[in-house]
Amino acid sequence: MSFASSTPPWDVHRLPRAEGRVFLVTGGNAGIGYFIVEQLSASGATVVLGSRDPVRAEAAVASIRLRVPGAQVHAIRLDIAELSSLGAAVESLEADRLDAVIHNAGVALDTPPRRETGDGHELMFGTNHLGHFALTSRLMPLLAAASAARIVTVGSFAAKSERLDLDDLQSRREYQPKRTYGRSKLAQMHFGLELDRRLRALGSSVESVVVHPGGALDALTPSRPPVHVRTVGARLRAAPAALLVQGKHAGAWPAVRAVLDPAVRGGQLWGPRLFSLRGAPRQQALWTHLTDTAVAARLWDVSCDLTGVDPEATPG
């Protein structure tokens, strides 16, 4: 199914201007998050970089200011895995409105053992999904204060082959790191779509969009010292992979488009054009399992119980 004719031409290198707008990017100090912040800063918007590491955050801010003259970017301490800290983090924004939040922060573990957040949740599920679920509830009044705010959830292509086990969301019975990661990102994507359905039912002006970066490798990512340094050797070794995947600067493109393109609508999925792995961002058909609203509704209820908040119940 093609959506090529449903959206206007889009140039990732010539973004529309966004002066006067305020965006928050979680996990913006490294990887795809860094490039989301850098690219949005080039639009003239005020961009808040959320990070749990103040030193790395300030290094990222300095790098962006060097590359984007006049960039309106600053950092706040934001630890998505620490649910009790989210209220203070939102207060530190010192903003009367928020035009978009990009839920990008995440944890990916490759090997056992299973780890937990301070709240006792499996680390990847607790950070990638539950943290953003709870943060959304805290941010909803600021998002509602904007004229047409967007919540952009950065999922993963790894979620396409996974299915949620609603009876073992925290991988207590069976822990396989890569599977748990894929399911945590799938939970995020289900949340982003269910959130938009609920916002539409409430008549809210806030929209929720889901994106994924496709295949994004460090070795294909341009250097941004000291945030990221790519060696010549790494670039040469990764050159064959560039036929199928791309760097993290390009992995940022779907999220940036979801924030800035007025043609993007809530409830949509955006990702890379070529095989969903590389290329310019475009709208994609929802994966079949993402259309299961019963699963999404059950996940929502469990998430409310685990976090003690309900984004739907917060004015928005």
Secondary structure, DSSP 8 states (H G I E B T S, - for coil): ---GGGS----TTS----TT-EEEEETTTSHHHHHHHHHHHTTT-EEEEEES-HHHHHHHHHHHHHHSTT-EEEEEE--TT-GGGHHHHHHTT--S--SEEEE-------S-S--B-TTSSBHHIIIIIIIHHHHHHHHHHHHHTSSS-EEEEE--GGGGG----TT-TT-SS---HHHHHHHHHHHHHHHHHHHHHHHHHHT-S-EEEEE---SEEGGGS--BTTTB---HHHHHHHGGGGGT-EEHHHHTHHHHHHHH-TT--TT-EEEEEETTTEEEEEEE---GGGG-HHHHHHHHHHHHHHHS--GGGS--
